[in-house]
Amino acid sequence: MQAPEQSAAAPRSALMRFLVPQWEYSCPRFSAHVHFGIGAVLVGVTILVLALGYWWGALLLLAAALHCWLGHYDMTVARSAPRRT
């Protein structure tokens, strides 16, 4: 009789299934680059909006910071995962 595998993925909650798409689990490095790219675009848009004199554009920095944090999180997950061969 063999012991069950310890590498089985934990079931995802309904909230995580709604917030995190499946492709982010299968390609964490790609999703990190996507989040970093979106964060960079949001910083550029923030600079443009602030240059036009609209101070509400500073709120876009919150969204940019969130995407950069998500990119950092995805890169951390990608580094800790074993390499696929």
N, CA and C atoms as a LAMMPS dump frame, in Angstrom:
ITEM: TIMESTEP
0
ITEM: NUMBER OF ATOMS
255
ITEM: BOX BOUNDS ff ff ff
-5.0000000000000000e+02 5.0000000000000000e+02
-5.0000000000000000e+02 5.0000000000000000e+02
-5.0000000000000000e+02 5.0000000000000000e+02
ITEM: ATOMS id mol type element x y z
1 1 1 N 0.84 -1.163 0
2 1 2 C 0 0 0
3 1 3 C 0.896 1.24 0
4 2 1 N 0.62 2.172 -0.877
5 2 2 C 1.457 3.361 -1.012
6 2 3 C 0.82 4.547 -0.299
7 3 1 N 1.67 5.436 0.2
8 3 2 C 1.181 6.651 0.857
9 3 3 C 0.693 7.632 -0.205
10 4 1 N -0.309 8.43 0.134
11 4 2 C -0.812 9.407 -0.845
12 4 3 C 0.239 10.475 -1.134
13 5 1 N 0.165 11.039 -2.3
14 5 2 C 1.093 12.088 -2.718
15 5 3 C 0.891 13.34 -1.875
16 6 1 N 1.978 13.976 -1.484
17 6 2 C 1.905 15.218 -0.718
18 6 3 C 1.866 16.444 -1.627
19 7 1 N 2.027 16.258 -2.926
20 7 2 C 2.092 17.383 -3.844
21 7 3 C 0.723 17.764 -4.406
22 8 1 N -0.333 17.192 -3.887
23 8 2 C -1.664 17.517 -4.385
24 8 3 C -1.991 18.968 -4.054
25 9 1 N -2.562 19.676 -5.011
26 9 2 C -2.885 21.087 -4.822
27 9 3 C -4.067 21.226 -3.862
28 10 1 N -3.994 22.235 -3.04
29 10 2 C -5.095 22.51 -2.115
30 10 3 C -6.284 23.049 -2.896
31 11 1 N -7.493 22.714 -2.483
32 11 2 C -8.655 23.245 -3.188
33 11 3 C -8.728 24.757 -3.046
34 12 1 N -9.125 25.414 -4.117
35 12 2 C -9.22 26.869 -4.12
36 12 3 C -10.59 27.296 -3.611
37 13 1 N -10.615 28.379 -2.854
38 13 2 C -11.891 28.903 -2.375
39 13 3 C -12.629 29.572 -3.529
40 14 1 N -13.897 29.825 -3.336
41 14 2 C -14.701 30.457 -4.385
42 14 3 C -14.192 31.864 -4.681
43 15 1 N -13.74 32.571 -3.658
44 15 2 C -13.221 33.918 -3.861
45 15 3 C -11.943 33.885 -4.697
46 16 1 N -11.056 32.938 -4.416
47 16 2 C -9.828 32.842 -5.186
48 16 3 C -10.1 32.381 -6.62
49 17 1 N -11.094 31.538 -6.807
50 17 2 C -11.451 31.145 -8.177
51 17 3 C -12.005 32.324 -8.949
52 18 1 N -12.67 33.244 -8.253
53 18 2 C -13.233 34.425 -8.911
54 18 3 C -12.146 35.46 -9.195
55 19 1 N -11.22 35.653 -8.256
56 19 2 C -10.221 36.718 -8.383
57 19 3 C -9.008 36.328 -9.216
58 20 1 N -8.564 35.08 -9.12
59 20 2 C -7.335 34.66 -9.782
60 20 3 C -7.673 33.667 -10.884
61 21 1 N -7.42 34.039 -12.143
62 21 2 C -7.707 33.108 -13.232
63 21 3 C -6.778 31.895 -13.213
64 22 1 N -7.191 30.846 -13.869
65 22 2 C -6.437 29.595 -13.874
66 22 3 C -5.074 29.762 -14.528
67 23 1 N -4.953 30.605 -15.557
68 23 2 C -3.681 30.737 -16.257
69 23 3 C -2.608 31.345 -15.36
70 24 1 N -3.006 32.091 -14.322
71 24 2 C -1.999 32.646 -13.417
72 24 3 C -1.347 31.553 -12.583
73 25 1 N -2.055 30.487 -12.32
74 25 2 C -1.472 29.368 -11.572
75 25 3 C -0.538 28.552 -12.456
76 26 1 N -0.871 28.437 -13.726
77 26 2 C -0.052 27.603 -14.603
78 26 3 C 1.153 28.346 -15.166
79 27 1 N 1.104 29.675 -15.261
80 27 2 C 2.213 30.474 -15.812
81 27 3 C 2.518 31.65 -14.894
82 28 1 N 3.097 31.421 -13.712
83 28 2 C 3.293 32.541 -12.782
84 28 3 C 4.295 33.573 -13.286
85 29 1 N 5.321 33.16 -14.026
86 29 2 C 6.276 34.143 -14.545
87 29 3 C 5.623 35.05 -15.582
88 30 1 N 4.833 34.482 -16.462
89 30 2 C 4.139 35.285 -17.466
90 30 3 C 3.164 36.249 -16.805
91 31 1 N 2.426 35.773 -15.823
92 31 2 C 1.469 36.661 -15.16
93 31 3 C 2.189 37.757 -14.38
94 32 1 N 3.387 37.469 -13.857
95 32 2 C 4.167 38.512 -13.177
96 32 3 C 4.563 39.599 -14.169
97 33 1 N 4.991 39.203 -15.349
98 33 2 C 5.36 40.195 -16.355
99 33 3 C 4.142 41.003 -16.801
100 34 1 N 2.993 40.37 -16.883
101 34 2 C 1.771 41.09 -17.236
102 34 3 C 1.436 42.124 -16.161
103 35 1 N 1.532 41.724 -14.888
104 35 2 C 1.239 42.664 -13.805
105 35 3 C 2.236 43.824 -13.783
106 36 1 N 3.526 43.537 -13.997
107 36 2 C 4.522 44.604 -14.041
108 36 3 C 4.25 45.55 -15.212
109 37 1 N 3.854 45.007 -16.35
110 37 2 C 3.532 45.844 -17.512
111 37 3 C 2.329 46.741 -17.258
112 38 1 N 1.296 46.176 -16.659
113 38 2 C 0.112 46.977 -16.344
114 38 3 C 0.466 48.059 -15.337
115 39 1 N 1.289 47.734 -14.356
116 39 2 C 1.725 48.731 -13.382
117 39 3 C 2.491 49.862 -14.044
118 40 1 N 3.365 49.548 -14.996
119 40 2 C 4.126 50.578 -15.705
120 40 3 C 3.218 51.471 -16.539
121 41 1 N 2.24 50.863 -17.208
122 41 2 C 1.287 51.656 -18
123 41 3 C 0.481 52.576 -17.086
124 42 1 N 0.069 52.077 -15.93
125 42 2 C -0.693 52.907 -15
126 42 3 C 0.133 54.067 -14.46
127 43 1 N 1.428 53.844 -14.227
128 43 2 C 2.286 54.953 -13.796
129 43 3 C 2.385 55.996 -14.901
130 44 1 N 2.519 55.559 -16.154
131 44 2 C 2.559 56.494 -17.282
132 44 3 C 1.271 57.288 -17.423
133 45 1 N 0.143 56.609 -17.281
134 45 2 C -1.145 57.299 -17.363
135 45 3 C -1.298 58.282 -16.203
136 46 1 N -0.816 57.904 -15.025
137 46 2 C -0.872 58.789 -13.867
138 46 3 C -0.077 60.061 -14.124
139 47 1 N 1.115 59.915 -14.673
140 47 2 C 1.934 61.094 -14.98
141 47 3 C 1.228 61.988 -15.992
142 48 1 N 0.63 61.392 -17
143 48 2 C -0.097 62.17 -18.012
144 48 3 C -1.283 62.908 -17.407
145 49 1 N -2.061 62.215 -16.595
146 49 2 C -3.251 62.822 -15.995
147 49 3 C -2.854 63.93 -15.015
148 50 1 N -1.805 63.7 -14.237
149 50 2 C -1.346 64.738 -13.315
150 50 3 C -0.779 65.937 -14.071
151 51 1 N -0.138 65.705 -15.215
152 51 2 C 0.381 66.811 -16.022
153 51 3 C -0.747 67.659 -16.596
154 52 1 N -1.887 67.053 -16.82
155 52 2 C -3.045 67.802 -17.314
156 52 3 C -3.762 68.555 -16.204
157 53 1 N -3.357 68.323 -14.972
158 53 2 C -3.907 69.079 -13.854
159 53 3 C -5.025 68.399 -13.09
160 54 1 N -5.266 67.146 -13.343
161 54 2 C -6.313 66.417 -12.631
162 54 3 C -5.692 65.66 -11.461
163 55 1 N -5.964 66.09 -10.256
164 55 2 C -5.336 65.509 -9.073
165 55 3 C -5.908 64.144 -8.709
166 56 1 N -7.072 63.792 -9.232
167 56 2 C -7.622 62.473 -8.942
168 56 3 C -6.775 61.378 -9.606
169 57 1 N -5.916 61.772 -10.525
170 57 2 C -5.055 60.798 -11.19
171 57 3 C -4.074 60.136 -10.244
172 58 1 N -3.834 60.774 -9.097
173 58 2 C -2.933 60.157 -8.117
174 58 3 C -3.512 58.86 -7.575
175 59 1 N -4.818 58.692 -7.657
176 59 2 C -5.432 57.436 -7.21
177 59 3 C -5.012 56.258 -8.088
178 60 1 N -4.614 56.572 -9.317
179 60 2 C -4.153 55.488 -10.192
180 60 3 C -2.861 54.863 -9.69
181 61 1 N -2.125 55.611 -8.87
182 61 2 C -0.91 55.04 -8.292
183 61 3 C -1.224 53.878 -7.358
184 62 1 N -2.382 53.91 -6.735
185 62 2 C -2.783 52.779 -5.883
186 62 3 C -2.958 51.512 -6.717
187 63 1 N -3.604 51.66 -7.871
188 63 2 C -3.78 50.505 -8.754
189 63 3 C -2.437 50.03 -9.293
190 64 1 N -1.532 50.97 -9.608
191 64 2 C -0.202 50.592 -10.094
192 64 3 C 0.575 49.853 -9.005
193 65 1 N 0.469 50.346 -7.773
194 65 2 C 1.162 49.678 -6.664
195 65 3 C 0.603 48.274 -6.443
196 66 1 N -0.706 48.117 -6.577
197 66 2 C -1.322 46.795 -6.42
198 66 3 C -0.805 45.832 -7.486
199 67 1 N -0.733 46.279 -8.732
200 67 2 C -0.259 45.395 -9.796
201 67 3 C 1.216 45.054 -9.624
202 68 1 N 2.013 46.008 -9.182
203 68 2 C 3.43 45.714 -8.937
204 68 3 C 3.584 44.728 -7.788
205 69 1 N 2.759 44.857 -6.765
206 69 2 C 2.812 43.895 -5.662
207 69 3 C 2.397 42.504 -6.14
208 70 1 N 1.359 42.433 -6.965
209 70 2 C 0.934 41.141 -7.499
210 70 3 C 2.022 40.527 -8.376
211 71 1 N 2.712 41.35 -9.155
212 71 2 C 3.824 40.854 -9.958
213 71 3 C 4.944 40.32 -9.097
214 72 1 N 5.251 41.03 -8.02
215 72 2 C 6.283 40.555 -7.081
216 72 3 C 5.851 39.242 -6.436
217 73 1 N 4.59 39.138 -6.066
218 73 2 C 4.072 37.907 -5.46
219 73 3 C 4.171 36.736 -6.451
220 74 1 N 3.792 36.991 -7.705
221 74 2 C 3.867 35.928 -8.709
222 74 3 C 5.306 35.489 -8.949
223 75 1 N 6.245 36.427 -8.953
224 75 2 C 7.65 36.056 -9.133
225 75 3 C 8.163 35.247 -7.942
226 76 1 N 7.694 35.586 -6.733
227 76 2 C 8.076 34.821 -5.552
228 76 3 C 7.548 33.396 -5.65
229 77 1 N 6.323 33.253 -6.099
230 77 2 C 5.735 31.922 -6.277
231 77 3 C 6.487 31.155 -7.357
232 78 1 N 6.841 31.825 -8.447
233 78 2 C 7.543 31.157 -9.541
234 78 3 C 8.929 30.687 -9.108
235 79 1 N 9.601 31.464 -8.256
236 79 2 C 10.935 31.068 -7.803
237 79 3 C 10.881 29.901 -6.834
238 80 1 N 9.802 29.827 -6.049
239 80 2 C 9.723 28.761 -5.058
240 80 3 C 9.195 27.453 -5.636
241 81 1 N 8.577 27.51 -6.795
242 81 2 C 8.027 26.302 -7.406
243 81 3 C 9.144 25.486 -8.055
244 82 1 N 9.022 24.186 -8.027
245 82 2 C 10.043 23.355 -8.698
246 82 3 C 9.967 23.533 -10.204
247 83 1 N 11.091 23.403 -10.848
248 83 2 C 11.159 23.538 -12.294
249 83 3 C 10.424 22.39 -12.982
250 84 1 N 9.706 22.74 -14.051
251 84 2 C 9.068 21.711 -14.851
252 84 3 C 10.049 21.232 -15.911
253 85 1 N 10.086 19.926 -16.113
254 85 2 C 11.018 19.39 -17.113
255 85 3 C 10.277 18.791 -18.26
